[in-house]
Amino acid sequence: MVYLSNFIINAVIVSALSFLIIFLITPPFIKYLNKKGKTVVDYHKPGKPMIPRPAGPVILIGIVIAEIILYLLILDVKIISLLLTTIIAFFIGYIDDLKTMPGWFKPVALILAAIPIIVLGSHGNYLGLIFDSAFIPLLYIPLILSMISIIGNTINSIDVFNGVASGFIIITMLPLLLSILLFGNTNVFLMGLPLFFGVIAIYHYHKFPSKIFLGDSGTLLLGSMYAAISIAGNSEIIGVIALLPAVMNSFLFLSSVKKIVEHRQVKTRPVLLGDDYRLMASKESRAPATLVRLILAKGPLSEKEIINRIFILGTFSSILSFISIVIQYSIMKGIISL
């Protein structure tokens, strides 16, 4: 009973800290970015308004403070590895926010963000599968190195419209947190709460129409932390299933372009903006394939309509994750036998 009481208190503290810090400091930070001229064009809006960017620093501040307080409360070294991974991913993205780097920079540099998880032993030796688990102590290391890089860049690549990346993380965190609570441990669940509630706070300002853009520092931070939590919580497969639409977007782009490049470096755009500010799929054969281009295959849509469809896809993949959790839990409890 005492443990449950402490667990609830700790959960409330770290959730409230992350949410309130990010929610309260974002408006003055927006004013600061506007004053410094750190803005970019929102090409999908009439008049092409200038939107401040990046939101990465405020997300980092809220999450780091909450995680430090959590560490003082429960003294789990996994929190340190999570913090280091998140901070490294943030600075990699922030470098790209300040100066456009080559396409290989983010995927390769994010490998560094995975090192704290390995060095501090915040991972297991078993890969949790839907119907069983696989003992892969040696293969786990390259899996961690690639997973942080791939998921970090996957969230970065889906951040193409107002609120998509932050909204997508909110949706996909729900099955991930449940999986960690059931198959991981309560400490890692607590570690995931600052991310979940911090993203809810920033989504208020990032949603359509955006008052601030996440920037690479924001998206790489969110994606890498999501990956780190899934690794520490023995819920890698559940996390990947929830992210399937974003993973598919990255796969389509890479398979059509056949090399690692920044989206802004692609000469033939996958979608075009009409005079009525509705988007349509490009008919150019050289245009890369993307999730948005597939969504627009049946005809033009507004930015808001595309955003809603991406969220529907995220909800569907998260439902698949929930189903996978139910199957896994039923097998574990002997309700279903193989």
ZAMARGU-4260 file (C-alpha; in steps of 0.2 Angstrom, whole numbers, plus 5000, padded with zeros to 4 digits):
<rodrens>
0) 5000/5000/5000 | 5014/5012/5004 | 5023/5008/4988 | 5007/5011/4978 | 5005/5028/4987
5) 5023/5033/4983 | 5021/5027/4965 | 5006/5038/4963 | 5014/5053/4971 | 5029/5052/4961
10) 5019/5050/4945 | 5009/5066/4949 | 5025/5076/4953 | 5035/5072/4937 | 5019/5073/4926
15) 5014/5090/4933 | 5032/5097/4933 | 5035/5093/4915 | 5018/5099/4909 | 5018/5115/4919
20) 5036/5120/4915 | 5034/5118/4896 | 5016/5125/4896 | 5021/5141/4905 | 5038/5145/4897
25) 5033/5142/4879 | 5024/5158/4877 | 5038/5169/4883 | 5050/5158/4873 | 5039/5161/4857
30) 5041/5180/4860 | 5060/5178/4862 | 5062/5169/4846 | 5051/5182/4837 | 5062/5196/4844
35) 5078/5187/4838 | 5071/5184/4821 | 5072/5165/4823 | 5057/5161/4812 | 5053/5151/4797
40) 5040/5152/4784 | 5024/5141/4785 | 5022/5138/4767 | 5005/5129/4768 | 4996/5145/4775
45) 4989/5160/4765 | 5001/5174/4767 | 5015/5162/4772 | 5016/5168/4790 | 5033/5167/4799
50) 5033/5154/4813 | 5046/5154/4828 | 5057/5139/4829 | 5064/5128/4837 | 5053/5122/4852
55) 5067/5110/4857 | 5075/5120/4871 | 5058/5122/4881 | 5054/5104/4879 | 5072/5099/4885
60) 5070/5111/4900 | 5054/5104/4906 | 5058/5085/4903 | 5076/5087/4911 | 5070/5095/4927
65) 5056/5082/4929 | 5068/5068/4926 | 5081/5075/4938 | 5067/5077/4952 | 5062/5059/4948
70) 5080/5053/4950 | 5081/5061/4967 | 5065/5052/4972 | 5069/5034/4966 | 5088/5034/4962
75) 5087/5023/4947 | 5103/5024/4935 | 5092/5022/4920 | 5086/5039/4922 | 5103/5046/4920
80) 5105/5036/4904 | 5089/5042/4898 | 5093/5060/4901 | 5110/5058/4893 | 5102/5051/4877
85) 5089/5064/4877 | 5101/5078/4879 | 5113/5072/4866 | 5099/5070/4853 | 5093/5087/4857
90) 5110/5095/4853 | 5112/5085/4837 | 5096/5092/4832 | 5100/5110/4838 | 5116/5110/4827
95) 5105/5106/4812 | 5093/5120/4817 | 5107/5132/4817 | 5116/5126/4802 | 5109/5114/4788
100) 5120/5099/4789 | 5122/5085/4776 | 5109/5071/4775 | 5120/5058/4784 | 5123/5069/4799
105) 5108/5066/4810 | 5107/5047/4807 | 5126/5044/4811 | 5127/5057/4825 | 5112/5049/4834
110) 5122/5033/4836 | 5131/5043/4850 | 5115/5046/4859 | 5113/5027/4861 | 5129/5025/4870
115) 5123/5030/4887 | 5110/5016/4887 | 5123/5003/4883 | 5137/5010/4895 | 5125/5011/4910
120) 5117/4995/4906 | 5099/5002/4905 | 5094/4988/4893 | 5090/4970/4895 | 5096/4954/4885
125) 5079/4949/4880 | 5070/4956/4865 | 5051/4955/4870 | 5041/4948/4855 | 5022/4946/4854
130) 5022/4927/4857 | 5038/4925/4866 | 5055/4933/4870 | 5072/4931/4862 | 5088/4930/4871
135) 5100/4941/4861 | 5114/4948/4872 | 5126/4952/4858 | 5113/4957/4845 | 5105/4969/4857
140) 5120/4982/4856 | 5118/4985/4837 | 5099/4985/4839 | 5100/4999/4852 | 5112/5009/4841
145) 5101/5008/4826 | 5084/5010/4835 | 5089/5027/4843 | 5095/5033/4826 | 5080/5026/4816
150) 5066/5031/4827 | 5074/5048/4831 | 5075/5052/4812 | 5058/5044/4809 | 5049/5057/4820
155) 5059/5070/4812 | 5054/5065/4795 | 5035/5065/4799 | 5036/5082/4806 | 5029/5090/4790
160) 5013/5098/4795 | 5007/5108/4810 | 5006/5097/4826 | 5009/5081/4817 | 5025/5075/4826
165) 5019/5080/4844 | 5002/5073/4841 | 5009/5057/4834 | 5020/5055/4849 | 5005/5058/4861
170) 4995/5044/4852 | 5008/5031/4851 | 5014/5034/4869 | 4998/5027/4876 | 5001/5009/4871
175) 5020/5010/4875 | 5016/5016/4893 | 5004/5002/4896 | 5016/4989/4889 | 5030/4996/4900
180) 5019/4995/4915 | 5014/4977/4911 | 5031/4970/4905 | 5044/4982/4910 | 5045/4990/4927
185) 5036/5005/4936 | 5052/5015/4937 | 5053/5016/4918 | 5034/5020/4917 | 5038/5035/4928
190) 5052/5039/4917 | 5040/5040/4902 | 5028/5052/4910 | 5038/5068/4908 | 5039/5064/4889
195) 5020/5060/4888 | 5014/5076/4898 | 5028/5087/4891 | 5022/5083/4873 | 5004/5086/4878
200) 5010/5104/4884 | 5019/5108/4868 | 5006/5101/4857 | 4994/5115/4863 | 5006/5127/4854
205) 5012/5116/4840 | 4994/5110/4834 | 4986/5117/4819 | 4988/5132/4817 | 5006/5131/4825
210) 5012/5145/4836 | 5029/5137/4836 | 5038/5123/4826 | 5048/5110/4835 | 5063/5111/4824
215) 5075/5096/4823 | 5080/5098/4841 | 5063/5095/4846 | 5059/5080/4834 | 5075/5071/4837
220) 5073/5074/4856 | 5056/5066/4856 | 5060/5052/4844 | 5076/5047/4853 | 5068/5048/4870
225) 5053/5037/4864 | 5066/5024/4858 | 5076/5025/4874 | 5060/5022/4885 | 5054/5008/4874
230) 5072/5000/4876 | 5073/5002/4895 | 5055/4996/4897 | 5057/4980/4887 | 5044/4986/4875
235) 5053/4989/4858 | 5041/4979/4847 | 5026/4987/4854 | 5034/5004/4852 | 5038/5000/4834
240) 5021/4994/4830 | 5013/5010/4836 | 5025/5020/4825 | 5021/5010/4809 | 5014/5025/4799
245) 5030/5035/4803 | 5041/5020/4799 | 5032/5017/4783 | 5035/5036/4778 | 5054/5034/4781
250) 5055/5018/4771 | 5045/5025/4757 | 5056/5040/4756 | 5073/5031/4757 | 5067/5017/4745
255) 5062/5030/4732 | 5077/5042/4734 | 5089/5028/4737 | 5101/5038/4748 | 5101/5048/4764
260) 5096/5066/4761 | 5087/5080/4769 | 5069/5082/4763 | 5073/5100/4759 | 5087/5094/4747
265) 5075/5084/4736 | 5073/5094/4720 | 5057/5086/4715 | 5044/5089/4728 | 5032/5074/4732
270) 5017/5086/4735 | 5012/5102/4727 | 5002/5117/4734 | 4988/5123/4724 | 4981/5141/4723
275) 4967/5136/4735 | 4981/5130/4748 | 4975/5112/4746 | 4989/5100/4743 | 4990/5087/4729
280) 5001/5073/4725 | 5015/5076/4712 | 5013/5067/4696 | 5032/5068/4693 | 5040/5050/4692
285) 5055/5057/4700 | 5046/5063/4715 | 5050/5053/4731 | 5036/5042/4738 | 5030/5048/4755
290) 5016/5044/4767 | 5008/5061/4763 | 5009/5058/4744 | 5000/5041/4747 | 4986/5050/4757
295) 4984/5062/4742 | 4983/5049/4729 | 4964/5050/4728 | 4964/5069/4727 | 4969/5086/4734
300) 4966/5089/4753 | 4969/5104/4765 | 4983/5103/4777 | 4970/5100/4792 | 4963/5086/4782
305) 4980/5078/4780 | 4984/5080/4798 | 4968/5071/4803 | 4972/5057/4792 | 4989/5055/4799
310) 4982/5054/4816 | 4969/5041/4811 | 4983/5030/4805 | 4993/5033/4821 | 4977/5028/4831
315) 4975/5013/4820 | 4993/5007/4823 | 4992/5011/4841 | 4976/5000/4842 | 4987/4986/4834
320) 4999/4989/4848 | 4985/4987/4861 | 4980/4971/4853 | 4998/4965/4854 | 4999/4969/4872
325) 4983/4959/4876 | 4989/4944/4867 | 5006/4945/4875 | 4998/4947/4892 | 4986/4933/4890
330) 5000/4921/4885 | 5010/4927/4900 | 4995/4924/4912 | 4992/4907/4904 | 4975/4913/4897
335) 4981/4908/4879 | 4993/4894/4876 | 5004/4891/4861
</rodrens>
